[in-house]
Amino acid sequence: MTEWTALTLGKKIQAGEISAVEATKATLERIKNLEPTLNSFITVEEESALKQAEEVQKKITAGELTGPLAGVPAALKDNLCTEGIRTTCGSRILQNFIPTYTASAVRNLQRAGAILLGKTNMDEFAMGSSTETSYYGPTKNPRNTAYVPGGSSGGSCAAVAAEECFYALGSDTGGSVRQPSAFCGVTGLKPTYGTVSRYGLIAYGSSLEQIGPIARDVADCAAILEAIASHDKKDSTSVKRRDYDFTSALAEDIKGMKIGVLTDYFGSGLDPQVKTAVLKAAETLRDCGALVEEVKLNLTDYAIPAYYVIASAEASSNLARFDGVKYGYRAPEYEGLHSMYKRTRTEGFGTEVKRRIMLGSFVLSQGYYDAYYLKALRARALIKQEFDKAFEKYDIILGPTAPTTAPKLGESLRDPMKMYLGDIYTISANLAGLPAISLPCGKDSKGLPIGLQLMGNCFEEKKLLRAAYTFERANAASITEKGDRDDRRPVYGSAVPERSSL
């Protein structure tokens, strides 16, 4: 059962072949078996999940819930507020924070009949690319536990890849849904900025981040996006769109679609095996009827510095509220108010969070604001203009999701600059507010997944989903035709518990 896609399970529940309670019990049992090794979850709400499943099943039986995701167990990244359920952001400073309200995207999932299993592990305050900066310990990649799952939504992606849930929500500030999806061999979608309400998402970089779905295939991602996307008056960045019917785009028809292969992403630093797999994917799309050409945008030199200046500046402002006064961790020993602030933040925040707060405070300080922050905003505008020009000619921009496959545990933390450069192919979509999707397109010689990234113009998720769906189907057909084994199930290291049903 746990191998099924979310939509497959949803259909079987609607048909009465299986119940929401049975599906929930199966995933909870799998979580119990695998969590000692993977550490995908920070909080598992077993009792609550079973209660939800019983209530949802009653509504399904009565014909009140007929949606495709009704009764399907899901997980949430631990920066999405949930009323009455601990929400930590992977940080010590919020280790006992229990919100009094629920994020709008989560509320939309509840209306669709989702069963919420718990909160997944993440890089602290979404600052990291490996899910190793979490106060609750690192998450391991289900494909090989010696490697990282990526980040910052690594817990969500690992949980989906390990079949601990049927889908999950993550947040994408600079590639935090797409990069771990590539490392774990699952599909992750970042919608156009403003499509999904950010109300209830604990902010890191407010002008960059979007909530997005992580699932086993493109069809699941489309259905989940359809469920969570909505205009929300509680979010000033929320956009009222004309069309939220994303599943109608799931058709194998890209004849005449123009796809630009972004040559900027195929220079030095790209693993040759990743390059080969992504270019092969471009050929597959050409064989499906798309017009595939090379395109150059000249933006990689500016994207990384612009992103980290803007993101760190916004982080320093957003995280100023965590001072030990109203909620969260407070240092046990201090002398006076200012001492309490300093001790609380020193003890409550991890190294990477402190590094970004300090960088953000520096670029916003008097004398450096114009030299750094203002220049970064100008660079961001130029990057957006470059994409606007490209989308006048092309429907989709194609490239790799990450320059390499997943690194080993510990490698990223030893070299923060290398970790930052790992986001080089994903951050441009966030700077420009574009939709982008990562989906598996092969494996390297170590058996680690390789991710293909497709980017679309603002509010053109349907084109993006159609191209991704077409590639996914064509790639699966090619694997079947060649007789290769398309085993998406996790390939664990020797540390997996004996109890595992694998």
N, C-alpha and C positions, 0 to 999 in steps of 0.2 A: 504493500500500500504506500509506503513512504517514498517509493520511487516515482509515483505518479506526479504529473504536473498539477498545479492548483485547479486549473479548469477541468481536468479529467476527474479529480476528486469531487469537485463541485457538481458535475453531471451525475456521478454515481450516487451522491447524497440526495440530489433531487429525484433520482429514479428509485430511491429506496433500497439500493443495493448495499449500502453501508450507512451508518449513522454518524453524525457529527461527534458523538461521544466516543465511538470506536476509533475514529480518526485521531481525536485528541489524545486518547489513551495511548495509541501507538506512537505518537510523536513524543509524549512525555516519557514513555519507557525508553525511547531512543536517546532522549536527552540525559536520562539517568545513566545510561550505559556509556555514553561518549564524553560527557562533560569533564570527568576526571582527567581526560587527555587533552581535549580541545579548548576548554574554557571560552566557549562562544558566548555564554550568557553570564550576566552579572546577577540578574534576578529572575527566578522561575516562579510563576504564580500557578502552581499545580491545582490547588483547591479552587481558585477563582476560574481557571480555564475550564475545569470540568463542570462547574456551575454554569458558566457561559454556554458550554456545549449543550447542556440539557435544555436551557432556555431557548437557544437558537433552534434546536431540533424540534421542539414543540411548535415553534412558529413556522418552520419548514413543513411539518406535517399538516398544519392547519392552512397552508397555502398563503401565509402572510409574507414569507421570505422566499423569493423565487430567483434571486440574482445568482450569477455564476460563481460568486465567492462565498455564498452562505454556507456556514458550517466548516469552512476551511481554516485550519490552524495557521497562525502567522506570528511573527516576532517583530519587535520594535527596537530600533537603535535607542540607546539609553540617554539620548538628549531630547527625546520627545516626551513632553509632560503627560502624565496619566494620573487622574484624580485617585488618590488613595494608594497609589503604587510608587514605591521608591524610584526616584529618577536622579542618577548620580553624575552623568556626563563623564563617567570613567575617572572621577576625581575624588580625592579625599575631602575636599572642601564641601562637597554635596553628598557625602556618604549617607547621611540620614535625612535628606530632603524628600518630603512627600508632598507633591503638588496638590493644590485645591481645585484644579481644573484640568481638562484634557485638551490636548492639541487638536485643532480642527481636522487635520488629515486623519488622525486616529479616530476621531468621532465619526468621520465619514465611513471609515472601515467598519466601525461598530454598527452603523446603520445598514451596511451591506451584509451584516451577519458574520463578520470575521470572528474567529476565536483567538484571543490574544494570549499567547503562551508566557510571555515575559519580555525582559529587556536585555538586549545584546551588548556585548563588550565593545569598546571603542577606544581609540586614542583619546587621551584626556582633553576634553573640550574640543574634540575633533581636530586636534593639532598633532599631526603625524601621518605617516604613510605606511604603517606596518602593524598597527594595533599592539605596539609594544610599550607605549607611553602610559597605558592605563594603570591607575592605582591598584586595580584588581588583578594585575598580572597579564602577561601576553596571551593572545589567542594564537592557536597553531593552525596551519593550513591543512584541511582535511585530505588534500591530495597527497601530501607528504608532511608529516608533523615536524620535520626538521626545518621547515621553511615558514615564513610569515604568510598570513592571508592577505596582506595589504591593509590599507587603511584610508580614512579613519573608520569606515563602516565595515571593518574586517570581521567583527563578530556576527553581523547580519549575513555577510556573504559566506562565511564559514558555516553558519547554521543552515543556510539553504543548500550549500554543497554537500554537507554531511547528512542531509535529509532529517535534520532535527526540527524543521518546519517546512511548510510548502512554499512560503514566500516571506519576505521581510521588507520593512521600510528602512532606508538609510537617509543620510543627508549628504549633499555633494557641494562642497565649498570650492574645491579646486581639483576635483576628480575623485572624491571620497566614496562615491558609489561605483564609478566605472573602473578605477584602478584595482580595487580588491575583487571586483567581479571578474576582471581579467585573470588575476592571480589564482582565483578559486575555480575558474571554469564555469561561471554562471553568467546570467544576463542581467545587466544593470542599466537603468535609464535615468538620465537627468533631464527633466522637462525644461521648457522655456521659463526663464525667471518670471515669477508672478502667477504661474499656472496653478501651483499648489500652495495653499495658505501656509505661511510661516508662523502663524499664531500658535504658540505652545512649543515651538522649536527653540531651545535655549541657544541664544545667538553666539556665533563666533565672528563671522564676517557677513554682516547684514545685507550688503549689496551684492553678495556673491552666491549665497547658499540657497539651495532648493532641496526639498524632500523628494525622494524618488524611489521607485520600486526595484526590488532585487528578486529575481525568480529563475526558474529553470529554462524558460524559453521566452521568445518574443511575444507570443500570444498572451501568456500570463502577465507580462509587463504591461501590455496594452489594456487588459482588463482591470488590473490594479490601478493604473493611472486614471482610468475612467471612473473608478470608485472614489479616489482621493481628491481629484481635481475639482475645484469649485471656486467661485468668487466669494470672498469673505470680508465683510465690513470691519471685522476686528483686526485685519491686516492691511495697512496702508499701501503695501507693495503688491497686493493681490489684484489680478487683472480679470475683468469680466470678458470671457471669450464667447464667441458665437456658437462654437461647436465643441462638445466634450465627448463626442462619439468616436473614440480612438480605435475600437475593435473593428470598425468598418474598413479600416485600412489594411487588414490582414488578407492580402491577396497576392498571389504570385504573378505580378504583372509590373515589370519595370521597363518594358520596351519603350525606347526613346528617352528614358530618364538619363540626365547628364550627371556623371559622377566625376569629381575632380580628385585625383590622387595627390595629396599634399606633399610635394617634394621636400619642403622644409623639414619634414619629420623623418626623412630617410638618409640623413647625413651621419656624421660621426657620433658615436655613443649608442647607436642602435645595434642590438644583438643581431647577427646575421640570420639566425634561425627565425627570429621574430620578423625580420624583413622579408624573408622568403615566404613565410606563412601569410603575411598580410598582402603581399603582391599576388600570391596565388588566389587569395580571396577576391582581389580586384578582377582577376581574370575570370573567376566564376561569375561575377556580376556582369562582366562583358558578355560571357556566353549566354546569360539570361536575357540579353537584349539591351543592356544599358550602354550608353556611349561613355567610355572611360578615357579620360585625358589627364595629363599632368598639369598641376597648377602650383604656382609659387606665390606666397603671401608675405615673405620677409618679416615675420613677427616673432620667431623663436628667441631672438636675441633680447627682446624687450618684455616678453610675456612673464618670465620667471621673476625678474626684479620688480616689475610693475605689480604682479600679484602679491608677492610677499610684503611689499611696502604697504599696499592697500589693506590686505588681510590683517597684517599685524597692527596697523593703525586702528582698524575697527575692533580688533580683539582687545586692545588695551582699553578702549572705551567701554566695550560691552562687559568686560570682566571686572570693571571697577566696582560693580555692585556687590561683588563677593568679598565682604570685608569683616564678616563675623558679627555684624550688628543685628540684622533681621532674621536671617536663616542660614542654615549650613553650619559648617565647622567653626568653632571658636577656640583659639589657643587657651589652654588651661591656666597659664601663668603669664601675667603682663602687668605693667605699671602705667596706668593712664590710657586714654583713648588711642593716641597715636601708637603707643607700644602695642596695644591690642590689634590694631590694623596690621602693623608690620609683622608681628609674630604669627597672626592668623594666616596671612597670605604667604608668608615664608614656609610655614608648615603645611598649609593646605594645598598649594599648587606644586606641581612637578616641575622638573628641569626644563622641559620643552615649552611649557606654558609660560614660565618665567622668562625664557629667552624671547618669546614672541611679544610678551607684554613690554619688555624693556625696549625691544626694537621699535614697537609701535609708539611708545611714549617718546622715543628719540626722534622719530620722523615727524611727529606732531609738535615738537617743542619749538619754541621761539628761536628763529635763526636757521632752522632746518626744514621748516614746513614747506617753503617755496622750493628749496633745493631737492627735496625728496618726494614728499606726498603730492604736491601739485604736479610735479613732473610725471609721477606715476599715473595720476588721473588723465593727463594729456596723452600718455602712451596708451592707456586703456581706450581712449576715444579713437586713436589712430588704428588700433587693432580692430575695433568694431567697424571702422570705415573700410578696412581691408577685407573683412568678411562680407560686408555689404556689397562690395564690388564683385567679389567671387560669386556670391549668390545671384547676381544679375545674370550670370552665365551658367552656373551649375545648380543642380537640385540638392546634391549631397556632396560633402567633403569627406574623403576617406583617408585613414591613416592607422597606425598602431595605437593601442590604448596606453601602453607603457614601453619604454625602451628595452626592457629585459623581462624575463619571467621572474617569479617570486625569488627574492634573496633569502639566504639562510637567516635564522633567528640570530639577532645580535649584530648583524652587519650594518644595518641602517643606523642604529644608535651610536655606533662608533664614529660615523661620519655624517653629521647632520646636513652638510652641504650636498652630499651625494643623495640623501633622502629627499631634499628639496628639488633636486634636478630630476628625480624620478617622476615628478608631476608635469614635466615639460610638455607633454602632448595633450594633457587634459585641461589645464588651467585656462587656455584661451577661450573655451566655450563658456566658462564662468565669467570671465572678464567681459565678454560680449553678450552674455545672457542667452546663449543659444541652447537648443536641445541637442543632446548627444546620447548615444547608446554604445555600450560595449557588449560584445557577444563572442563566444569561443570560436576560434578559427583554426585550431591545431594544437600541437604539443611540441615541446622541445625534446632534445635527446635524453633529458632526465625525467620525461613524462609529465612535466609541469605545463599547465595550460597557457596558451597564447591568446591575447585579446585583440579583436578587430574593433576599431572605433569608427562610427559614422556620426557626422555632425550635420544638422539641418539649419535652415534659416528660422528666425523667430516665429513661433506659433505654427510651424510646419511639421509637427510630430507625425502627422499621417504619412507624409513622404518618407520620413525617417523609418517609421515602423514597416512600411511596405517594402523598402529596400532591405531592411534587416530580416524581415520574414522570408523574403524571396531567397536571400543568401542562405539562411538557416535551412530552409527546405532543400535547396539545391546541394548544399554541403552534405546534409544527411543522406540524400539520395546517392551522392558520389561515393560516400563511405560504404553504403550498403552494396553498391554495384561492384566495388573493388573487393568486397568481402572482408574489409577491415573491421575490427571489433570497436564499435563506438561505445566504449564503457565510460559513462559519465559518473559512475559511482566512485566514492572516495577511495584512494589508494593510500592507506595509512602506513606509517612507520611501525617499528616493532613495539612502540609504547602503548598501542591501543589495548584497552582492557579485554580480558578474555570473555567478559560478559557480552561484548558487542555482538549484535545480531549479524554483523558483516562476516 
